[in-house]
Amino acid sequence: MKLLRISIIALVLCAGVLVVASTRIEATGSGNVSITFSKDVAPIFFKNCVQCHRPGEIAPMSLLSYKEVRPWARSIKEKVATRQMPPWHADPAYGHWDNDRRLAQKDIETIVKWVDGGAVEGNPKDLPAVPAHTEGWQIGKPDVIFSMPEEFTVPAEGVVRYQYFPVPTNFKEDRYIQAMEARAGDLSVVHHIVIYVREPNAKQSKKLDLGEGLLGALSPGMTPFVAAPGKAKLIKAGSTLMFQMHYTPSGKETKDKSMVGLIFAKEPVSQVITTSAAFDVRFEIPPGAENYEIKAAYEFEQDSHIVSLMPHMHLRGKNIVYKATYPDGRSEILLSVPRYDFGWQVYYYPQAPIAMPKGTKLEAIAHFDNSTKNPLNPDAAKPVHFGEQTWDEMMNGFFDYTVDNDRAQTRASRSGSK
């Protein structure tokens, strides 16, 4: 009898344990008890997301803490599971990229299981250290910052022509730029910023000379320019920076004073990076065209290496391919962007510079959707031509390259001096 009572008690205890375990499993979804924000999910966000998802940056919410993340859990799951986030548009069949933003499949599964399991916080002591960032800058603290000389008043409505602001650098010696980031004074009205370099012997005017070199830009979703060690862009002594500003009224009068931050090379620079493009400005996209093709090409006059690719189109841009045809007749696709996204304009940095022997033809092949099937299309009833405004169109296959025999062998620029 005593033995029976012990057996009954044991069964009751086991049943209780099973009920508790069952309840815990049900609450956390499919038994994913161990997956928590602090231990498992935060490290993924800190490594891949918070460069943009933090206060003051382009993303709509911060992902630095559980309190900030929890209300967005289901949305995060959807965007991550469908690979809409982190934003990355290169076809994995072509090229290998040093800045590939795609999450590993195991990280995606971790986030999905975490959300399905109730998106629990876990032990805050498991939370890794929040990554150190320089407030207001993705490249870190700049060595020097140049701002527009005065505020510009953006009207509440209407079309604002491109504005140009010359800003003297007052550099007393040539400076080599390892990283560059343009920042909008008020992102609500700044569509894009393009920074050009006007050399001291160039004609001085408030308009842009097409011969002036492109230093870098801020466009929707664009990543800042960062050069690999030993490579840099050059700003010659006495040069002027030209700010090309594209403003879009937001419904209320707004003032803007944008800026650009530069980080100087801290070690000897062996090669200077130049920006060029395969582009076309003479096209006409017919009304209603769903897949209109535009091609442009650039031929290398010296043995060179490509260090980045950056396609640029507007709202009708559909897809783009960079194709290289070499002097021996061989050809290959360097980059394919099958679903171009105007909201995320990305630099693609190859894991190793891509050799472009003299005579190589680099071709950009793009398609545009000027039909009613394109939800972003401003007006499918009109033909579209080249133009600077967003409702016009562009086809620019930008790329950065170095020339093989252009061995600068420079000394490193001194940090912080002008």
C-alpha positions in Angstrom: 0.0 0.0 0.0 2.8 2.3 0.9 4.6 1.5 -2.3 1.3 2.2 -4.2 1.1 5.7 -2.6 4.7 6.4 -3.5 4.0 5.4 -7.1 0.9 7.6 -7.3 2.8 10.6 -5.9 5.6 10.0 -8.4 3.1 9.9 -11.2 1.5 13.1 -10.1 4.9 14.8 -9.8 5.9 13.6 -13.3 2.6 14.8 -14.7 3.2 18.2 -13.1 6.6 18.4 -14.6 5.2 17.4 -18.0 2.5 20.1 -17.7 5.0 22.8 -16.8 7.3 21.6 -19.6 4.4 21.5 -22.0 3.3 25.0 -21.0 6.8 26.3 -21.4 7.2 24.7 -24.8 3.9 26.1 -25.9 4.8 29.6 -24.7 8.1 29.6 -26.5 7.0 27.8 -29.7 8.3 24.4 -30.8 10.6 24.1 -27.9 12.9 27.0 -28.7 13.4 27.7 -25.0 17.1 28.6 -25.3 16.9 31.2 -28.0 16.9 34.7 -26.5 17.5 38.2 -27.6 20.4 38.8 -25.2 22.3 35.7 -26.0 21.4 34.8 -29.6 19.8 37.7 -31.5 21.5 40.8 -30.3 24.9 39.6 -31.6 23.4 39.2 -35.1 21.9 42.7 -35.0 25.1 44.3 -33.6 27.2 42.7 -36.4 24.8 43.2 -39.4 22.2 45.9 -38.7 23.0 48.6 -36.2 25.2 50.6 -38.6 21.9 51.9 -40.0 19.5 50.9 -37.3 20.5 53.3 -34.5 19.5 56.8 -33.6 20.4 59.5 -36.2 20.9 57.0 -39.1 18.8 56.3 -42.1 16.8 53.3 -40.8 13.4 53.9 -39.3 14.0 52.3 -35.9 16.9 51.5 -33.6 17.9 47.8 -32.9 20.3 48.5 -30.0 18.1 47.2 -27.2 15.4 44.7 -26.5 13.0 47.4 -25.6 13.5 49.0 -29.0 13.4 45.7 -30.9 10.5 43.9 -29.3 7.6 45.9 -31.0 9.2 45.2 -34.4 9.8 41.5 -33.9 7.2 40.1 -36.4 8.1 42.7 -39.0 11.8 41.8 -38.6 11.1 38.2 -39.0 9.2 38.8 -42.3 11.9 41.1 -43.7 14.8 38.7 -42.7 13.0 35.5 -43.8 12.4 37.0 -47.3 15.9 38.4 -47.4 14.6 42.0 -47.9 16.8 42.9 -45.0 19.7 43.5 -44.7 19.4 45.1 -48.2 21.5 43.4 -50.8 20.7 43.1 -54.4 23.6 41.4 -56.2 22.8 38.0 -57.8 25.0 35.5 -55.9 25.8 33.7 -59.2 28.2 36.4 -60.2 31.0 37.8 -58.2 32.2 37.7 -54.6 31.8 40.9 -52.6 33.8 42.1 -49.6 30.8 44.0 -48.2 28.1 41.3 -48.9 25.3 42.1 -46.4 23.4 38.9 -46.6 22.8 37.1 -43.4 24.0 33.5 -43.0 21.1 31.0 -43.2 21.7 30.0 -39.6 21.3 33.6 -38.5 18.0 33.9 -40.4 16.8 30.7 -38.7 17.8 31.9 -35.3 15.8 35.1 -35.7 12.8 33.3 -37.1 12.8 30.8 -34.2 13.3 33.5 -31.7 10.2 35.4 -32.9 8.1 32.2 -33.2 9.2 31.3 -29.7 7.8 34.5 -28.2 10.7 36.9 -28.8 11.9 36.6 -25.2 14.6 38.8 -23.8 16.6 36.3 -21.8 19.2 37.2 -19.2 20.4 40.8 -19.8 23.8 39.7 -18.5 24.2 37.7 -21.7 23.9 40.9 -23.8 27.2 41.6 -25.6 28.7 45.1 -25.5 27.0 47.6 -27.8 29.3 48.3 -30.8 31.1 51.7 -30.6 30.0 54.1 -33.2 30.8 57.8 -33.8 27.5 59.6 -33.5 26.5 61.1 -36.8 29.0 59.2 -38.9 29.2 55.7 -40.3 32.9 56.0 -41.3 34.0 56.9 -37.7 35.3 60.3 -36.6 36.4 62.3 -39.7 39.8 64.1 -39.7 38.1 67.1 -41.3 34.5 68.2 -42.0 33.5 70.6 -44.7 30.0 72.2 -44.6 28.1 74.3 -47.1 29.0 78.0 -46.6 25.5 79.0 -45.6 22.1 77.5 -45.0 19.8 77.0 -48.0 16.1 77.6 -47.7 14.0 74.8 -49.3 10.5 76.0 -50.1 7.5 74.1 -49.0 6.4 73.2 -52.5 7.6 73.3 -56.1 10.7 72.1 -58.0 14.1 73.3 -56.8 16.8 73.4 -59.4 20.1 71.8 -58.5 22.1 74.0 -56.2 25.9 74.3 -56.2 28.1 75.4 -53.3 31.9 75.8 -53.7 33.8 75.1 -50.5 37.6 75.7 -50.5 39.6 73.0 -48.8 42.6 75.3 -48.1 44.8 72.2 -48.3 48.5 73.2 -48.5 49.5 69.8 -49.8 48.0 66.9 -51.7 45.7 64.8 -49.5 44.8 61.2 -49.9 41.3 60.2 -48.8 40.7 56.8 -47.3 37.1 57.3 -46.5 34.4 59.9 -47.3 30.8 60.4 -46.1 28.3 63.1 -47.1 25.7 63.9 -44.5 22.4 65.8 -45.0 21.6 68.7 -42.7 17.9 67.8 -43.1 17.3 64.4 -44.7 13.6 65.2 -45.2 14.5 67.6 -48.0 17.8 66.3 -49.3 17.4 63.8 -52.1 21.1 63.5 -52.8 24.4 65.2 -52.4 27.3 64.7 -54.9 30.7 66.0 -54.0 33.1 66.9 -56.8 36.7 68.1 -56.7 37.6 71.2 -58.6 41.4 71.5 -59.0 43.1 74.9 -58.4 43.9 75.5 -62.0 40.3 74.9 -63.2 37.9 77.6 -64.2 36.1 79.0 -61.1 32.4 79.2 -61.4 29.2 78.4 -59.5 28.3 75.8 -62.1 29.7 72.3 -62.4 32.3 71.5 -65.0 31.9 68.0 -66.3 35.6 67.5 -66.2 35.7 67.8 -62.4 36.4 64.6 -60.5 33.7 62.8 -58.5 34.8 62.3 -54.8 31.6 60.7 -53.5 27.9 61.1 -52.9 24.9 60.6 -50.6 21.9 59.0 -52.3 19.0 57.0 -50.9 20.5 54.1 -48.9 24.0 54.6 -50.3 26.9 53.2 -48.3 29.9 55.6 -47.7 33.1 55.4 -49.7 35.8 53.4 -48.0 39.1 52.5 -49.7 41.2 49.5 -49.0 44.6 50.0 -47.3 47.2 51.4 -49.8 44.5 52.9 -52.0 42.9 56.3 -51.8 41.2 59.1 -53.7 43.3 62.3 -54.3 42.5 65.9 -53.5 45.2 68.1 -54.8 46.5 71.1 -52.8 44.4 74.2 -53.2 41.3 72.3 -54.6 37.7 73.3 -54.0 34.9 70.9 -53.1 31.7 71.4 -55.1 28.5 70.4 -53.3 25.8 69.5 -55.9 22.6 69.6 -53.9 19.3 68.0 -55.0 16.4 69.2 -52.8 12.8 67.9 -52.7 10.3 70.1 -50.9 8.5 68.3 -48.0 5.4 70.4 -47.6 6.9 73.0 -45.2 9.7 75.5 -45.6 13.0 74.0 -44.4 16.6 75.0 -44.0 19.5 72.8 -44.8 23.3 73.0 -44.3 24.8 69.7 -45.4 28.4 68.5 -44.9 31.0 66.0 -45.9 33.5 64.2 -43.6 36.9 63.0 -44.8 39.3 60.5 -43.3 42.9 60.8 -44.5 45.1 57.8 -45.4 47.3 56.9 -42.4 49.7 54.8 -44.3 51.6 55.1 -47.6 49.3 55.1 -50.7 50.5 53.1 -53.6 47.5 53.6 -56.0 45.0 56.5 -56.6 41.4 55.6 -57.1 39.5 57.2 -59.9 35.7 57.2 -60.5 34.3 56.8 -64.0 31.1 55.3 -65.6 29.6 53.6 -68.5 26.6 55.9 -69.1 24.1 57.1 -71.7 22.3 60.5 -71.8 20.6 60.3 -75.2 17.9 57.7 -74.6 14.2 57.9 -74.9 12.1 55.3 -73.0 8.7 55.0 -74.8 5.4 55.3 -72.9 4.3 52.0 -71.5 7.5 50.1 -72.2 7.9 47.3 -69.6 11.5 46.2 -70.3 13.3 48.9 -72.3 17.0 48.2 -72.7 19.8 50.8 -72.6 23.4 49.9 -73.1 26.6 51.9 -72.5 30.3 51.0 -72.6 33.7 52.2 -71.3 37.0 51.0 -72.8 40.1 50.8 -70.6 43.1 52.6 -72.2 45.6 51.2 -69.7 45.9 48.0 -67.6 43.7 48.7 -64.6 41.8 47.1 -61.7 38.2 47.7 -60.7 37.8 48.2 -56.9 34.1 48.9 -56.7 30.9 49.0 -58.8 27.9 51.3 -58.1 24.9 51.3 -60.5 22.6 54.3 -60.5 19.2 54.7 -62.0 15.9 56.4 -61.0 12.4 55.1 -60.4 12.0 53.2 -63.6 15.3 51.3 -63.2 14.5 47.6 -63.3 17.8 45.7 -63.5 21.4 46.1 -64.5 24.3 44.0 -65.5 28.1 44.9 -65.7 29.8 42.8 -68.4 33.5 42.8 -69.3 34.7 41.7 -72.7 38.5 41.2 -72.7 41.0 41.7 -75.5 41.2 37.9 -76.1 37.5 37.8 -76.8 36.5 36.2 -73.5 33.6 37.8 -71.7 32.0 37.5 -68.2 29.4 39.1 -66.1 31.0 41.0 -63.2 27.8 42.1 -61.4 24.1 41.4 -61.9 21.4 43.3 -60.0 18.2 41.6 -61.1 15.9 43.8 -59.0 17.3 47.3 -58.8 16.0 49.3 -55.8 16.2 53.1 -56.1 15.9 53.3 -52.3 19.2 51.4 -51.7 22.1 52.4 -53.9 25.0 50.3 -53.0 28.7 50.2 -53.6 29.8 46.7 -54.5 33.4 46.0 -53.4 34.9 42.8 -54.9 36.8 40.6 -52.6 39.8 41.1 -54.9 40.2 43.9 -57.4 39.1 42.8 -60.9 41.8 43.0 -63.6 40.8 45.1 -66.6 43.7 44.7 -69.2 44.2 47.5 -71.7 41.5 47.3 -74.4 38.9 45.6 -72.1 35.3 46.9 -72.8 33.2 47.3 -69.7 29.5 47.3 -70.7 26.5 48.3 -68.5 23.2 46.8 -69.7 20.1 48.1 -68.0 16.3 47.7 -68.4 13.6 50.1 -67.4 9.9 49.7 -66.7 7.9 52.8 -67.9 4.6 50.9 -67.7 1.6 51.0 -65.3 2.9 47.8 -63.8 5.7 49.8 -62.1 4.1 51.2 -58.9 6.9 53.8 -58.6 6.5 55.1 -62.1 5.5 58.9 -62.0 3.7 58.8 -65.3 3.5 55.8 -67.7 1.9 57.9 -70.4 5.0 60.0 -71.2 8.3 59.2 -72.8 11.3 59.5 -70.5 14.6 61.1 -71.2 17.8 61.7 -69.3 17.4 64.3 -66.5 18.6 65.1 -63.0 15.1 65.2 -61.4 13.8 61.9 -59.9 10.9 61.8 -62.4 13.5 61.9 -65.2 15.8 58.9 -65.7 19.5 58.1 -65.6 21.6 55.1 -66.6 25.0 55.3 -64.9 27.2 52.3 -64.5 29.7 53.9 -62.0 32.9 52.2 -61.1 36.1 53.0 -59.2 39.4 51.8 -60.6 43.2 52.1 -60.2 45.7 52.1 -63.1 48.4 49.4 -62.7 51.4 51.5 -63.6 50.2 54.5 -61.6 52.3 53.7 -58.6 52.0 56.8 -56.4 54.4 55.6 -53.7 53.3 58.5 -51.6 53.8 59.1 -47.9 50.8 58.9 -45.7 48.8 62.1 -45.2 49.1 63.6 -41.8 45.8 63.2 -39.9 43.8 66.3 -39.0 45.9 69.0 -40.6 44.6 71.3 -43.4 
